[in-house]
Amino acid sequence: MNANRCPQAELVCVYALHALPRADVAAIEAHTASCAGCQRELEALEPAVDALVAWPTDVLRPAPSLQRRLAVRIAAENGGEPLLPPPQWHEPQWEEAAPGISVKLLATDTERNIVSMLVRLAPGASYPAHLHAGVEELHLLDGELWIDERKLYPGEYNRAEPGTGDQLVWSGTGCTCVLITSTKDILR
């Protein structure tokens, strides 16, 4: 049985789970600093919360159908509209875009003609010469990548401005990069 009779005790529990809205965090931290009961509550919860962090997320996340049923039930009890969970993101699959080049499409902004993707070049593969229709941003994750005369190593970043072009993009080792670019680039 919970011996903490402080009216803020429930919010301390939500804070311990890192589920408190950001706007309320400072107030609960200030309260906890001055309330011995809530300090003990937080200290008692920390080992349990730490143990939960190690659990796989799919064990802690209820099925979407259960989330919907709970949202409808809670809304009915409170007389409000159900707050349905956002749709789950599904990991995209790698697709072969050209021989030796695979892509994993992450997002497309059709209004601004921007695409973000993971790109994987096999050893010896090259990307065709192209003209940038918009800003191109590339962050190399692994391997080595040549962009014309510049050799990139893991962790390095390359930015190309609209109207510029790359004549030779290739990798001797194979590589993986994050690429954000225009869907209107012109291949030569």
Phi, psi and omega in degrees: 000138181284119180273349181281110182264008180295136179296344179269358185302321181296320179291329176296321177296316179295321177298318181298329179275002182059034182246003180282136176305141184307324182295337183262353186298312183300320181294319180290322177297319178295317179297313182298325179296335183251359183242111182298321180297318180287329174298315179296320179301313181295316179297324180288329182279333186305314179298322180293317179295317178300322179292324179294328182301327183282349181285147175295141186295332181289340176285324183276340184265120178291160179300149179305324180296321177292320178301317180295315180298319179294319179298317179295317181295315179297318179297320179296320179290327183264353181074022180245187177274144179293137174264093184285147179293150177293155178299145181284144178276134178250132180300122178290160180266153173289137177232142178279118180271328179198166179305122179083000181234119177244147179228150173235104182291124180261315181201151176227129175252097185289333179291322181257003180057047180238140177231142173239138184203162166267137179236134179237122174256132176287159177306130180085354182283152177226154179259142183297153174303143183206159177249132183278120177278337178217187177294137174244129177238132181227130176239117183279125181268315178208163182079194178234145182223130174263130170240103188053245184267000183257130177257124179259145177243163181309133180094348181275159187233143176228134177237132177239135182273157177303141179091345176273168181219162175242127179274319185224115175237115183206165179223125175282330184265343194088152182199166173227135180219160169265128182233127174240119188209175179278145174281356182257009177306149182251118177278140181258000000 
